[in-house]
Amino acid sequence: MLVVMRHDSTPAEVEAVCERITSLGLTARPMPGGERVAVGVLGNHGPVDPARFHGMPGVAEAIPVSAPYKQVSREWRHDQTLIRLDNGVTIGGPEVVVMGGPCAVESEDQLMRTAERVREAGGTVLRGGAFKPRTSPYAFQGLGLEGLKLLAKARERTGLAVITEAIDEESARMVADHADIVQLGARNMQNYALLKVVGTLGRPVMLKRGLSATISEWLLAAEYLLDAGLHDVMLCERGIRSFDAATRNVLDVGAIALARNLTHLPVVADPSHATGRRELVAPAARAAVAAGADAVIVETHPEPAKALSDGQQALLPDDFATMVRQLRAIAASIDRPLATLP
């Protein structure tokens, strides 16, 4: 439930509503807005009678929230969440953000070459894996802390913000210390213990949809992050499993549009993992932007044939630049500019 206060309500009246919620054994979550304050009611396992708040001084209305995910829903918050990064780029606003970089950080030379080309092409966020959760224990697992240091160095050199994946509590704390955005991968979407920890670290989080997760499960996973106190959360559609092995996964374009309708959180698309094939990445990225994605995250590598992971889906730098030009045109057709560095 959401208790909406009148625009002229006083702090004492808001506090009285919070005390009433607490007396019911529930949790009150005040949310100051541009014109008025709303107080969210959390912890209820069934409907709360709106009459308990009707007639209280300062209360305009009490609105039931029907979705099982409360804080991420548009019922809870109508205004879009805006995630402002330290390099001046905002995710979730009118501008579409392009994130690019290698699947894995392999060396300083590889990362710097890629970061410079991402910036030249018009990207504003650098992706790169320092910790790699691989299906095979014998595959390249990433450079770890050294990779994080290289990402931070690339940020300093290029002005690109940095996003990289955390795979457990220890790596999450290291990522939060070195990166601008913590990525939680598909395999960890329902790692609720990790979600609770990451939600307390104070860094923006990109939560990837699980390989076979429903939309509701995806949004409920995001709810864990908001319930832990984090507000800067974005969702990432990275493709779901299918019966057909022609592509690595299936990019659920409809899920992008639906998520934009159901939640105030920004939505990101990952066409690289969704398709798994270099020639399909740009078309899938164009479709994602047309469907309303706030950002795309795309793999690019200066020498994909030598990549230590996922080289088959990494764009060459020139192809990445071509894709960015195409995305700029697609975004403009729906009245959205592409984000640029200040």
Secondary structure per residue as TSV (DSSP state, phi and psi in degrees):
chain	resnum	aa	ss	phi	psi
A	1	M	-	360.0	151.0
A	2	L	E	-124.9	119.8
A	3	V	E	-97.3	112.5
A	4	V	E	-95.4	124.3
A	5	M	E	-88.1	155.8
A	6	R	-	-68.8	157.6
A	7	H	T	-65.2	-22.2
A	8	D	T	-103.4	17.2
A	9	S	-	-67.4	152.0
A	10	T	-	-98.7	160.6
A	11	P	H	-56.0	-35.3
A	12	A	H	-66.0	-36.1
A	13	E	H	-70.2	-37.6
A	14	V	H	-64.1	-43.5
A	15	E	H	-62.6	-37.3
A	16	A	H	-64.0	-38.3
A	17	V	H	-65.7	-42.1
A	18	C	H	-61.4	-40.8
A	19	E	H	-65.9	-38.1
A	20	R	H	-63.1	-42.1
A	21	I	H	-63.3	-45.0
A	22	T	H	-62.9	-37.1
A	23	S	H	-64.8	-19.8
A	24	L	T	-87.7	3.9
A	25	G	T	79.8	19.8
A	26	L	-	-114.4	174.9
A	27	T	E	-108.3	132.4
A	28	A	E	-98.4	135.5
A	29	R	E	-128.5	90.0
A	30	P	E	-63.8	140.2
A	31	M	E	-134.6	93.6
A	32	P	E	-62.5	137.1
A	33	G	-	-119.3	-177.6
A	34	G	S	-65.4	-35.8
A	35	E	S	-116.1	-28.3
A	36	R	-	-153.7	167.0
A	37	V	E	-98.2	140.7
A	38	A	E	-119.4	148.8
A	39	V	E	-119.8	116.8
A	40	G	E	-82.1	145.6
A	41	V	E	-110.1	118.5
A	42	L	E	-119.8	156.9
A	43	G	-	96.6	-2.8
A	44	N	-	-83.6	137.9
A	45	H	S	-101.1	5.7
A	46	G	S	-155.2	-180.0
A	47	P	-	-65.2	146.0
A	48	V	-	-105.7	131.5
A	49	D	-	-69.0	117.4
A	50	P	G	-59.7	-23.7
A	51	A	G	-62.3	-20.8
A	52	R	G	-64.6	-17.5
A	53	F	T	-115.8	-15.1
A	54	H	T	-63.3	135.3
A	55	G	T	88.2	-8.6
A	56	M	-	-70.1	139.7
A	57	P	T	-55.1	131.1
A	58	G	T	88.6	-9.8
A	59	V	E	-85.6	127.8
A	60	A	E	-89.6	-46.7
A	61	E	E	-165.4	159.8
A	62	A	E	-118.9	121.6
A	63	I	E	-113.5	119.4
A	64	P	-	-64.4	142.2
A	65	V	-	-107.0	112.4
A	66	S	-	-82.9	-24.8
A	67	A	S	-69.6	144.5
A	68	P	S	-65.6	-27.8
A	69	Y	S	-92.7	121.4
A	70	K	-	-91.3	-65.3
A	71	Q	T	-70.4	-20.3
A	72	V	T	-89.9	-7.8
A	73	S	B	-82.4	155.9
A	74	R	T	-69.7	-23.2
A	75	E	T	-63.4	-37.8
A	76	W	T	-74.9	-44.1
A	77	R	-	-141.0	116.6
A	78	H	-	-79.3	-37.8
A	79	D	S	-68.8	143.2
A	80	Q	-	-68.0	138.5
A	81	T	-	-71.9	130.9
A	82	L	-	-112.4	123.1
A	83	I	E	-105.4	108.9
A	84	R	E	-97.0	119.6
A	85	L	-	-91.0	161.3
A	86	D	T	-66.4	-20.0
A	87	N	T	-89.1	11.3
A	88	G	S	92.0	-2.6
A	89	V	-	-88.2	140.3
A	90	T	E	-116.5	130.7
A	91	I	E	-105.0	127.7
A	92	G	S	111.1	-8.7
A	93	G	S	-90.9	-158.9
A	94	P	S	-64.0	-30.7
A	95	E	S	-79.7	143.3
A	96	V	B	-93.7	130.4
A	97	V	E	-101.3	135.0
A	98	V	E	-107.5	122.1
A	99	M	E	-108.9	135.0
A	100	G	E	-147.5	157.7
A	101	G	E	155.4	-179.5
A	102	P	-	-77.5	157.9
A	103	C	S	-59.0	-45.3
A	104	A	B	-131.1	143.9
A	105	V	-	-76.0	119.1
A	106	E	-	-108.8	-34.6
A	107	S	-	-163.5	165.3
A	108	E	H	-64.0	-43.2
A	109	D	H	-61.5	-47.4
A	110	Q	H	-60.3	-44.6
A	111	L	H	-70.6	-43.3
A	112	M	H	-66.1	-41.1
A	113	R	H	-60.5	-43.4
A	114	T	H	-68.1	-45.8
A	115	A	H	-59.4	-42.0
A	116	E	H	-63.9	-38.8
A	117	R	H	-72.2	-34.7
A	118	V	H	-62.2	-45.1
A	119	R	H	-64.4	-45.6
A	120	E	H	-58.3	-36.7
A	121	A	H	-74.3	-20.7
A	122	G	T	115.3	8.9
A	123	G	-	-73.8	157.3
A	124	T	-	-126.1	-8.9
A	125	V	E	-132.7	135.0
A	126	L	E	-99.8	125.5
A	127	R	E	-103.2	154.0
A	128	G	-	176.3	131.2
A	129	G	B	-87.7	122.9
A	130	A	S	-95.2	-32.5
A	131	F	S	-117.1	123.8
A	132	K	-	-118.4	108.6
A	133	P	-	-78.5	103.6
A	134	R	-	-104.4	149.5
A	135	T	S	-63.6	-40.3
A	136	S	S	-96.1	135.3
A	137	P	T	-69.3	-11.5
A	138	Y	T	-95.5	-5.8
A	139	A	S	-79.3	162.5
A	140	F	-	-59.0	125.4
A	141	Q	-	-100.3	1.1
A	142	G	-	99.0	164.9
A	143	L	-	-89.0	-6.0
A	144	G	T	65.4	-133.2
A	145	L	H	-59.2	-37.4
A	146	E	H	-62.0	-37.4
A	147	G	H	-65.0	-39.0
A	148	L	H	-63.2	-39.9
A	149	K	H	-65.2	-36.9
A	150	L	H	-68.1	-38.6
A	151	L	H	-62.4	-42.6
A	152	A	H	-63.9	-36.9
A	153	K	H	-66.5	-40.0
A	154	A	H	-65.2	-37.5
A	155	R	H	-61.4	-44.5
A	156	E	H	-63.5	-36.2
A	157	R	H	-77.3	-36.0
A	158	T	H	-109.9	-19.9
A	159	G	-	84.7	-0.8
A	160	L	-	-72.5	138.9
A	161	A	E	-71.4	162.5
A	162	V	E	-121.5	132.6
A	163	I	E	-123.7	133.6
A	164	T	E	-153.5	158.1
A	165	E	E	-87.7	141.5
A	166	A	E	-107.0	141.4
A	167	I	-	-116.3	-11.4
A	168	D	S	-159.9	-179.6
A	169	E	H	-63.0	-42.1
A	170	E	H	-63.1	-48.0
A	171	S	H	-68.2	-31.9
A	172	A	H	-60.6	-42.3
A	173	R	H	-66.9	-37.7
A	174	M	H	-67.7	-42.6
A	175	V	H	-62.2	-43.0
A	176	A	H	-61.8	-28.9
A	177	D	H	-78.3	-23.2
A	178	H	H	-117.1	-23.9
A	179	A	-	-110.9	167.0
A	180	D	S	-89.9	-29.0
A	181	I	E	-135.2	132.1
A	182	V	E	-92.3	123.6
A	183	Q	E	-95.9	131.7
A	184	L	E	-111.1	120.5
A	185	G	-	-77.9	172.0
A	186	A	G	-57.9	-37.5
A	187	R	G	-69.9	-20.3
A	188	N	G	-104.5	6.8
A	189	M	T	-56.8	-37.3
A	190	Q	T	-108.1	24.8
A	191	N	-	-85.5	82.9
A	192	Y	H	-64.6	-32.9
A	193	A	H	-63.2	-41.5
A	194	L	H	-68.3	-39.5
A	195	L	H	-58.8	-42.7
A	196	K	H	-62.5	-39.6
A	197	V	H	-69.0	-49.6
A	198	V	H	-62.4	-31.9
A	199	G	T	-65.5	-13.2
A	200	T	T	-101.8	-1.8
A	201	L	S	-84.9	-13.3
A	202	G	-	81.6	6.7
A	203	R	S	-103.7	144.5
A	204	P	-	-54.7	146.3
A	205	V	E	-126.8	136.9
A	206	M	E	-108.0	117.4
A	207	L	E	-103.2	114.1
A	208	K	E	-79.9	145.0
A	209	R	-	-70.8	137.2
A	210	G	-	-63.7	159.5
A	211	L	T	-58.5	-32.1
A	212	S	T	-130.9	25.4
A	213	A	-	-81.3	142.0
A	214	T	-	-76.3	166.7
A	215	I	H	-60.8	-42.8
A	216	S	H	-62.3	-42.5
A	217	E	H	-63.6	-39.0
A	218	W	H	-61.4	-48.3
A	219	L	H	-69.9	-34.1
A	220	L	H	-67.3	-33.7
A	221	A	H	-64.0	-41.2
A	222	A	H	-63.6	-31.8
A	223	E	H	-59.9	-35.0
A	224	Y	H	-58.3	-41.5
A	225	L	H	-66.4	-44.4
A	226	L	H	-68.3	-36.0
A	227	D	H	-66.6	-25.6
A	228	A	T	-80.2	-4.5
A	229	G	T	110.0	-0.9
A	230	L	-	-90.7	133.9
A	231	H	-	-109.3	-24.2
A	232	D	-	-87.6	80.1
A	233	V	E	-123.9	136.3
A	234	M	E	-125.3	152.0
A	235	L	E	-102.3	145.4
A	236	C	E	-127.6	118.7
A	237	E	E	-86.2	114.9
A	238	R	-	-121.1	16.5
A	239	G	-	94.6	142.2
A	240	I	B	-116.6	160.5
A	241	R	-	-69.5	149.3
A	242	S	-	-138.9	173.3
A	243	F	S	-79.2	-12.8
A	244	D	-	-103.7	124.5
A	245	A	T	-90.3	8.5
A	246	A	T	-64.0	-33.3
A	247	T	S	-121.6	159.9
A	248	R	S	-60.6	-45.4
A	249	N	S	-144.2	-171.4
A	250	V	B	-118.4	118.0
A	251	L	-	-70.5	116.5
A	252	D	-	-87.5	84.5
A	253	V	H	-63.1	-37.1
A	254	G	H	-61.2	-32.3
A	255	A	H	-65.8	-30.9
A	256	I	H	-64.6	-49.1
A	257	A	H	-64.9	-39.9
A	258	L	H	-67.0	-43.8
A	259	A	H	-61.5	-38.3
A	260	R	H	-62.1	-29.1
A	261	N	H	-81.1	-35.4
A	262	L	H	-86.3	-27.0
A	263	T	B	-132.9	155.6
A	264	H	S	-88.6	-2.0
A	265	L	S	-78.1	144.0
A	266	P	-	-61.4	151.1
A	267	V	E	-120.4	129.2
A	268	V	E	-113.4	148.3
A	269	A	E	-116.3	140.9
A	270	D	-	-118.4	86.8
A	271	P	H	-72.6	-17.0
A	272	S	H	-68.3	-52.8
A	273	H	H	-73.5	-26.5
A	274	A	H	-67.4	-39.8
A	275	T	H	-100.6	-38.2
A	276	G	-	72.7	6.4
A	277	R	S	-133.5	127.9
A	278	R	H	-54.7	-42.5
A	279	E	H	-71.9	-11.3
A	280	L	H	-101.5	-9.2
A	281	V	H	-66.0	-50.5
A	282	A	H	-63.3	-45.6
A	283	P	H	-59.3	-39.7
A	284	A	H	-67.8	-37.2
A	285	A	H	-64.5	-41.1
A	286	R	H	-61.9	-42.8
A	287	A	H	-63.1	-39.1
A	288	A	H	-64.2	-43.7
A	289	V	H	-65.6	-40.5
A	290	A	H	-62.4	-30.9
A	291	A	T	-80.4	-8.1
A	292	G	T	113.3	10.1
A	293	A	-	-59.8	138.5
A	294	D	S	-81.3	-18.4
A	295	A	E	-160.4	158.9
A	296	V	E	-125.8	146.1
A	297	I	E	-123.0	117.6
A	298	V	E	-129.1	139.6
A	299	E	E	-86.3	133.7
A	300	T	B	-141.4	147.0
A	301	H	-	-148.5	138.5
A	302	P	S	-65.8	-26.6
A	303	E	-	-141.7	78.2
A	304	P	G	-55.5	-32.3
A	305	A	G	-64.9	-21.4
A	306	K	G	-102.9	3.6
A	307	A	-	-63.5	143.2
A	308	L	S	-82.1	-10.8
A	309	S	S	-157.2	139.5
A	310	D	-	55.3	35.6
A	311	G	G	-62.5	-28.7
A	312	Q	G	-67.6	-17.1
A	313	Q	G	-113.1	5.9
A	314	A	-	-89.5	132.2
A	315	L	B	-78.4	144.6
A	316	L	-	-67.3	152.7
A	317	P	H	-53.6	-41.1
A	318	D	H	-65.3	-39.5
A	319	D	H	-67.7	-34.9
A	320	F	H	-62.6	-43.7
A	321	A	H	-63.2	-40.1
A	322	T	H	-62.8	-42.8
A	323	M	H	-60.9	-41.9
A	324	V	H	-62.2	-40.6
A	325	R	H	-62.4	-39.9
A	326	Q	H	-66.0	-41.4
A	327	L	H	-65.0	-35.5
A	328	R	H	-61.3	-39.9
A	329	A	H	-70.0	-41.7
A	330	I	H	-63.2	-45.8
A	331	A	H	-61.8	-41.9
A	332	A	H	-62.5	-31.7
A	333	S	H	-68.3	-19.3
A	334	I	T	-114.8	26.0
A	335	D	T	62.4	38.9
A	336	R	-	-128.8	122.0
A	337	P	-	-77.8	163.3
A	338	L	B	-86.8	138.1
A	339	A	-	-65.7	145.2
A	340	T	-	-130.4	157.6
A	341	L	-	-72.2	141.1
A	342	P	-	-58.1	360.0
